[in-house]
Amino acid sequence: MKNKIKNINFKEKYGPYALVAGGSDGLGAAYAEALACRGLNLVLIARRKDQMEATAVRLKEKYNIDVKTIAADLAEFEKTKDLITKLKVQIGLLVYNAAYAPIGLFENISEEQLSMASAVNVRAPLLLAKLLSAPMILNKRGGIILMSSLAGAQGSPKLAAYAATKAFNAVLAEGLWKELKPHGINVIGCCAGAILTPGYQAAVASAERTAESEGSTKKAAPGALQASDVAEITIKALGKRPVVIPGVVNKIARFVLTRLVSRKAAINIMSKNTGGLS
């Protein structure tokens, strides 16, 4: 009974629809499920239409909700904006989970890749927050979840551009948390560590193969969490603080890297963790 009441209150605060950007699989799908079980209808946006449609069908059947899908490249914001506007549904919660991460030495990353990282990781969440917060302000309710990363707490070699974009999202979330709170809108930035998504696991497997060929070892980062856990922790923290760091190990890592060691030392520590990425 208590959970039912909580879900009703959650839907009244953040419903009737939540938009999940990057909602086809992995963490995006975990957010979608966590919101669906709370009674919210969904708008999923992703490039991979087949995976997204499969997620939509599963959630519709399991939770008896409405799920709308938009197959779009978030780097093309004007097209995405047009498709969202045409839906004519009330969106009370934005979850921006989409990201593009060019991996490797900066000298080897192309201008096209850097432009894509900027468009998907910075421009799209910034403009989506602007687009969707306007009706939230009028309605005096709503929420925004922006995914950041522990990589964005300091320079992260081989992830330099990605880390910089994630720093942007954390700072944006903090500013909007204060600005939009008087309008009844809750904002939170999730500074996550490693998440056991299909993409991350594939990257670790590749790094392990590379390390093995070089006679060394490479394992998943300590404190790696299930996507469902990250989604639940973040949603439960919404409205309570401007930033959440899921996982005890990740909290300790963040504290050490930002409070106990010098900036130089923090960058060198990250370099040891990201050096095997390719």
Disulfide bonds with the S-S distance in Angstrom:
none
